[in-house]
Amino acid sequence: MTAMAADAQRTVLPAEREAYLHVPMPAGFRVEYTELEGPVFADRKGMTLYYWPHDTLRNGVTGDSKNQSDCGFEKTTLTAGLMSPYPPGLELPDLAARKSCAEEWPPVYAADDAKPIGDFTLITRKDGKKQWAYDEHALYTSPLDKVPGDVMAATSRESGGGNDGPATRRPAQPPSAIPPGFAVLTTTGGRQLLNDKNYSIYVSDRDGANTSNCDELCARMWPPMLAPVAAKGQGDWSTFERSPGVYQWAFRKRPLYTYSLDYDIRSLKGSDEAGWHNVYLQLSPAPPKPFTRQETLAGIVLADENGKTIYTYNCGDDSADQLACDHPGAPQQYRLAICGGGNAARCLATWPYVIARDGAKAENRSWSVVTIDPMTGRLAPAGTQNTLKVWAYRDRPVYTYARDLQPGDTLGVARGEHRGRRNGFTAFWLRDDFFGNTY
């Protein structure tokens, strides 16, 4: 095991973890807790299981249809034209080193005598081999995950913009242990609790343990999340009688509410009111200490120690198998084209990497320090000269933008194809619900 992998295994996950419902699983499968995605299904080695849901793009569809796998061992060599402006038939970069879909996303094979169990079923691949599926979706692992609990192949937020972004792979997860009427969403802040209409849930500092101090007038603005009389508390969940015969849900003993002025789903607007807070089943780990929070006109962003906005790079190639191209192990031609017209030096000047100081070390596995060859954008092999040690999120370097001149500037947002959704840059939003912002 490498030193980096050993450090990752020693990482302590949040004390308050999202609880899940125990469901039947195939022999050898298990559930792993992750920092960013909550509990996920994993194989016998603890590697996260992913699925590739069918998705409609601008000029076609891709992903796995239910109960089948379209991720095979035949290497894709040409663009598919699924996302304009590229037409189909253009040769993809780095063909000599390009892997097939199934090499990039190894299928989770099943033994010949395996039997379905619960929501885990079996599909037959085109080569005749059996593959595990969950909820009718074929399952895969990712070589980007090195130790149990890694979810490096997932993204915290969808690329957005309807069919402008690539089809994303998602971690397969057990059902969250939440009562009927609630839902959970992965956000940059953590696993956010919502109601079943995807509106935010809040708690108040004025309340006591399983006690509401929100009176009738207050409840007009902050409607309580009412519970059926027969509802039973379990684990982090409890109910209490807020008035004779009327019961309210509480999470970790804190009474729960919605906010009447929330005009959009997954809003954080209620947390602007003094003493009120959004609810998370599990918080995302804190960024490294050199980073700061910065308010902008469009939201709150992660910033460097000087207040300059931090950006992430998003990319999915326009092939039928939609392989990611945002990782330093992937072809860099896409990024170089967007950040500097193919010129590496121009990229370094326009979109500088966020340099990690000597001795810098991440305190969680979501963040890391990686060594980059600045002229190729690739991870630098041992012994490479003139390298950079840079901060990375989910193993992907983060950047600032040269035209951002002062704290609060976000001129680099939506730089790239389809406002950066297919291939480009976006700010690292810590809060992005202002003005309907969905970059």
C-alpha positions in Angstrom: 0.0 0.0 0.0 1.3 3.4 -0.9 1.8 6.1 1.8 -1.0 8.2 0.2 -3.3 5.2 0.4 -2.4 4.5 4.0 -3.0 8.2 4.9 -6.4 7.9 3.3 -7.4 4.9 5.3 -6.5 6.7 8.5 -8.8 9.5 7.6 -11.5 10.0 10.2 -15.0 10.4 8.7 -17.5 12.9 10.2 -18.7 11.9 13.6 -22.3 12.5 12.5 -22.8 10.1 9.6 -25.9 9.5 7.5 -27.8 6.4 8.6 -29.0 4.0 6.0 -31.5 1.1 5.7 -30.0 -2.3 5.7 -31.0 -4.2 2.6 -30.1 -7.7 1.3 -26.9 -7.7 -0.7 -24.9 -10.3 -2.6 -22.2 -12.2 -0.7 -19.1 -10.1 -0.4 -20.8 -6.8 -1.0 -20.9 -4.2 1.8 -21.7 -0.6 2.6 -18.9 2.0 3.0 -19.3 5.4 4.5 -17.9 8.3 2.3 -17.1 11.9 3.1 -19.1 13.4 0.3 -21.8 10.9 -0.9 -22.8 9.3 2.4 -23.2 5.5 2.5 -22.5 3.7 -0.8 -22.5 0.1 -1.9 -19.0 -1.4 -2.4 -17.5 -4.6 -3.7 -15.6 -7.1 -1.6 -12.5 -4.9 -1.7 -14.5 -1.9 -0.5 -14.5 -0.1 -3.9 -17.5 2.1 -4.5 -20.1 0.7 -7.0 -21.3 3.1 -9.7 -24.0 3.1 -12.4 -24.5 5.0 -15.6 -28.1 6.1 -16.0 -29.5 6.6 -19.5 -29.5 10.3 -20.4 -30.8 12.4 -23.3 -28.2 14.8 -24.7 -28.5 17.4 -27.5 -28.2 15.1 -30.4 -28.8 11.6 -29.0 -28.9 9.4 -26.0 -26.2 7.6 -24.0 -25.8 5.6 -20.8 -27.1 2.2 -19.9 -30.7 1.4 -20.5 -32.3 -0.5 -17.7 -31.2 -4.1 -17.3 -28.4 -3.9 -19.9 -24.8 -2.6 -20.2 -23.6 -0.5 -23.1 -20.2 -0.2 -21.6 -18.0 -2.7 -23.5 -14.4 -3.5 -24.4 -14.4 -2.1 -27.9 -12.4 1.1 -27.9 -14.2 4.2 -29.1 -12.2 6.2 -31.6 -14.5 8.8 -32.9 -16.8 11.5 -31.5 -20.5 10.6 -31.4 -21.9 14.1 -32.0 -24.1 13.8 -28.9 -23.1 17.3 -27.7 -22.7 20.0 -30.3 -20.7 21.9 -31.5 -18.6 18.9 -32.4 -20.0 16.8 -35.3 -19.8 13.0 -35.2 -16.8 11.3 -36.8 -13.9 13.4 -35.5 -11.0 11.4 -34.1 -10.6 11.4 -30.4 -7.3 12.4 -28.8 -4.6 10.0 -27.5 -6.0 7.0 -29.2 -2.9 4.9 -28.5 -3.5 5.2 -24.8 -7.3 5.5 -24.8 -9.0 2.8 -22.8 -12.3 1.2 -23.7 -15.4 2.0 -21.6 -15.1 -1.3 -19.7 -11.4 -0.8 -18.9 -12.2 2.7 -17.6 -15.3 1.4 -15.8 -14.7 -2.3 -14.9 -18.0 -4.2 -14.8 -18.9 -5.9 -11.5 -19.1 -9.5 -12.6 -21.2 -12.2 -11.0 -20.4 -15.8 -10.5 -22.2 -18.3 -12.9 -24.2 -19.6 -10.0 -25.2 -16.2 -8.5 -28.8 -15.6 -7.7 -30.7 -12.2 -7.5 -31.2 -10.9 -4.0 -33.4 -8.0 -3.0 -32.9 -5.1 -5.5 -29.7 -6.7 -6.7 -30.3 -8.5 -10.0 -28.3 -10.1 -12.8 -27.9 -9.0 -16.4 -26.2 -10.8 -19.2 -23.6 -8.8 -21.1 -23.1 -8.9 -24.8 -20.1 -11.3 -24.3 -22.3 -13.6 -22.3 -20.9 -12.8 -18.9 -23.1 -12.1 -15.9 -23.0 -8.6 -14.3 -24.6 -7.4 -11.1 -27.2 -4.6 -11.3 -28.9 -2.6 -8.6 -32.4 -1.1 -9.1 -32.1 -2.3 -12.8 -28.8 -0.4 -13.4 -25.6 -2.2 -14.3 -22.8 -1.8 -11.7 -19.2 -0.8 -12.2 -16.1 0.2 -10.2 -13.6 3.0 -11.0 -9.8 2.8 -11.0 -9.8 6.3 -9.6 -10.8 4.9 -6.3 -7.8 3.6 -4.4 -9.1 2.8 -0.9 -12.5 1.9 0.7 -14.6 5.1 1.0 -13.2 6.8 -2.1 -15.8 8.3 -4.5 -13.3 10.0 -6.8 -15.3 9.1 -9.9 -18.5 10.9 -8.7 -19.4 14.6 -8.8 -21.0 16.6 -6.0 -23.3 18.4 -8.4 -24.8 17.5 -11.8 -23.1 19.4 -14.7 -26.5 21.2 -15.1 -28.1 22.8 -18.1 -30.3 20.0 -19.1 -28.7 18.2 -22.0 -25.7 20.5 -22.2 -23.6 18.3 -19.9 -22.2 14.8 -20.3 -23.9 11.7 -18.9 -22.5 11.2 -15.4 -21.8 8.1 -13.4 -23.3 8.0 -10.0 -22.6 6.0 -6.8 -25.1 3.2 -6.0 -26.4 3.9 -2.5 -28.6 2.1 0.0 -31.8 3.9 1.0 -31.3 6.6 3.5 -32.9 6.0 6.9 -35.4 8.8 6.6 -39.1 8.8 7.3 -41.7 9.1 4.5 -42.0 12.7 3.4 -38.3 13.5 3.3 -35.5 13.3 0.7 -31.7 13.7 0.6 -29.5 15.5 -1.9 -25.7 15.6 -2.3 -24.5 19.2 -2.3 -21.1 20.8 -1.8 -22.2 21.5 1.8 -23.1 17.9 2.6 -26.0 15.5 2.4 -28.9 18.0 2.6 -32.2 17.1 4.1 -35.3 18.1 2.0 -39.0 17.3 2.0 -40.4 15.0 -0.7 -41.0 18.1 -2.9 -37.3 18.9 -2.7 -37.8 22.0 -0.6 -35.3 22.7 2.3 -35.7 21.6 5.9 -34.6 23.9 8.7 -34.0 23.9 12.5 -34.2 26.8 15.0 -31.8 27.7 17.7 -34.7 28.7 19.9 -36.0 25.2 20.2 -35.1 22.7 22.9 -34.6 18.9 22.6 -37.8 17.5 21.1 -39.5 20.8 22.1 -40.7 23.5 19.7 -40.8 27.1 20.7 -42.2 28.2 17.4 -45.7 29.4 18.2 -48.7 29.8 15.9 -47.5 33.1 14.4 -44.0 31.7 13.9 -45.5 28.5 12.3 -47.1 30.6 9.6 -43.6 31.5 8.3 -42.0 28.2 9.4 -44.5 25.4 8.9 -43.6 22.4 11.1 -42.9 19.1 9.5 -45.8 17.2 11.0 -45.7 13.5 11.7 -48.5 11.0 11.7 -49.8 10.1 15.2 -48.7 6.5 14.6 -45.2 7.5 13.5 -42.4 5.9 15.6 -39.0 7.4 16.1 -35.9 5.4 15.4 -32.2 6.2 15.4 -31.7 9.9 14.7 -35.4 10.5 14.3 -38.1 11.2 16.9 -41.5 12.7 17.2 -43.0 14.9 19.9 -46.5 16.4 20.6 -46.3 20.1 19.7 -49.9 20.6 20.7 -52.7 18.2 21.8 -52.9 15.5 19.2 -50.5 17.2 16.8 -47.0 15.6 16.3 -43.9 17.0 14.7 -40.7 15.3 13.4 -37.3 16.0 15.0 -33.9 15.0 13.7 -31.2 14.4 16.3 -33.8 15.8 18.7 -34.1 19.1 16.8 -37.7 20.0 15.6 -38.0 20.3 11.8 -39.6 23.0 9.6 -39.9 24.3 6.1 -39.8 28.0 5.1 -42.8 29.7 3.6 -40.6 32.2 1.6 -38.5 29.5 -0.1 -39.4 30.0 -3.8 -37.0 27.4 -5.1 -36.0 23.9 -4.3 -32.9 23.0 -2.1 -32.8 26.7 -1.0 -30.5 28.0 1.6 -32.5 31.3 2.0 -34.0 30.3 5.3 -30.5 30.1 6.8 -30.2 33.9 6.3 -32.7 34.4 9.1 -31.0 34.7 12.5 -31.1 31.4 14.4 -32.3 29.2 11.5 -30.2 26.6 9.8 -30.5 24.1 6.9 -30.3 20.5 8.0 -27.6 18.0 6.8 -27.5 14.3 7.5 -23.8 14.6 7.1 -21.6 17.6 6.5 -18.9 17.7 3.8 -15.3 17.9 5.2 -13.8 21.4 5.5 -11.4 22.6 2.8 -7.7 22.9 3.6 -6.8 25.7 6.0 -5.3 28.1 3.4 -8.7 28.4 1.7 -11.3 31.0 2.7 -15.0 31.7 2.0 -15.8 34.7 -0.2 -19.1 36.4 -0.8 -19.9 37.3 -4.5 -22.8 38.8 -6.3 -23.8 35.3 -7.4 -23.3 33.3 -4.2 -20.6 32.2 -1.8 -17.4 30.7 -3.3 -14.4 28.9 -2.0 -11.4 31.3 -2.4 -7.7 31.1 -1.8 -5.9 32.8 1.1 -6.0 36.1 -0.9 -9.7 35.9 -1.6 -9.4 34.9 -5.2 -12.2 32.6 -6.4 -11.4 28.9 -6.8 -12.5 27.1 -9.9 -12.9 23.5 -10.9 -12.6 22.1 -14.4 -15.4 20.0 -15.8 -15.2 17.8 -18.9 -16.8 14.8 -20.6 -15.7 13.7 -24.0 -18.2 13.6 -26.9 -18.0 9.9 -27.4 -20.6 7.2 -27.1 -19.1 6.0 -23.8 -18.8 9.6 -22.4 -15.4 9.0 -20.7 -14.4 11.8 -18.3 -11.6 14.2 -19.4 -11.4 16.4 -16.3 -8.8 14.2 -14.4 -5.0 14.7 -14.8 -4.8 11.1 -15.9 -7.1 11.9 -18.9 -6.3 13.5 -22.2 -5.4 17.2 -21.7 -6.2 18.4 -25.1 -9.8 19.5 -24.1 -8.6 21.6 -21.2 -5.7 23.1 -23.1 -8.0 24.1 -25.9 -10.4 25.9 -23.4 -7.8 27.5 -21.1 -5.2 28.6 -23.7 -6.1 27.7 -27.2 -3.8 24.7 -27.0 -0.9 26.6 -25.5 0.2 25.2 -22.1 2.1 28.4 -21.2 -1.0 30.5 -21.9 -3.1 28.2 -19.8 -0.7 28.5 -16.9 -1.0 32.3 -17.1 -4.8 32.5 -17.6 -5.8 29.6 -15.3 -3.1 29.2 -12.7 -3.0 26.1 -10.5 -3.5 26.7 -6.8 -0.1 26.0 -5.4 0.3 24.1 -2.2 2.9 25.4 0.1 5.8 23.2 1.3 4.5 20.8 3.9 0.9 21.3 3.1 -1.3 18.3 3.9 -5.0 17.6 3.5 -6.9 16.6 6.6 -9.4 14.5 4.7 -9.5 12.4 1.6 -11.6 14.7 -0.5 -8.7 17.1 -0.8 -5.1 16.2 -1.6 -1.8 17.7 -2.9 -0.8 16.3 -6.3 2.4 16.8 -8.3 1.7 18.1 -11.8 3.9 18.5 -14.9 2.7 22.0 -15.8 3.5 21.7 -19.5 1.4 18.5 -20.0 -1.2 18.9 -17.2 -0.5 15.3 -16.3 0.5 13.8 -12.9 4.3 14.0 -12.9 6.2 10.7 -12.6 8.9 10.4 -10.0 12.1 12.3 -11.0 10.3 14.8 -13.3 11.9 18.2 -13.2 10.1 21.6 -12.9 6.9 20.2 -11.4 4.2 21.9 -9.4 2.6 20.8 -6.1 -1.0 21.9 -6.4 -4.2 21.5 -4.4 -6.7 19.0 -5.8 -10.3 18.2 -5.0 -11.4 14.6 -5.7 -7.9 14.2 -7.3 -8.5 17.0 -9.8 -6.5 20.2 -9.6 -8.2 23.5 -8.7 -7.5 26.9 -10.3 -7.8 30.6 -10.0 -8.6 33.0 -13.0 -6.1 35.7 -14.0 -8.9 38.2 -14.9 -10.3 38.0 -11.3 -8.6 41.1 -9.9 -10.1 41.3 -6.4 -12.0 39.2 -3.9 -15.6 38.6 -5.1 -14.8 38.5 -8.8 -16.1 35.5 -10.6 -15.3 36.4 -14.2 -14.2 32.8 -14.9 -17.6 31.3 -14.3 -19.1 29.4 -17.3 -15.9 29.7 -19.4 -16.0 27.0 -22.0 -18.4 25.0 -24.1 -22.1 25.4 -23.2 -21.3 27.8 -20.4 -18.6 25.4 -19.1 -21.0 22.5 -18.6 -19.6 20.2 -21.2 -15.9 21.4 -21.2 -14.9 24.3 -19.1 -14.6 26.0 -15.7 -17.0 26.9 -12.9 -16.5 28.4 -9.5 -16.3 26.2 -6.5 -19.7 27.2 -5.1 -20.2 26.8 -1.4 -23.6 28.4 -1.9 -25.1 28.8 -5.3 -28.8 29.3 -4.8 -28.8 33.1 -5.3 -30.7 34.3 -8.4 -31.5 30.8 -9.5 -27.8 30.2 -10.2 -27.2 26.6 -11.4 -23.8 26.7 -12.9 
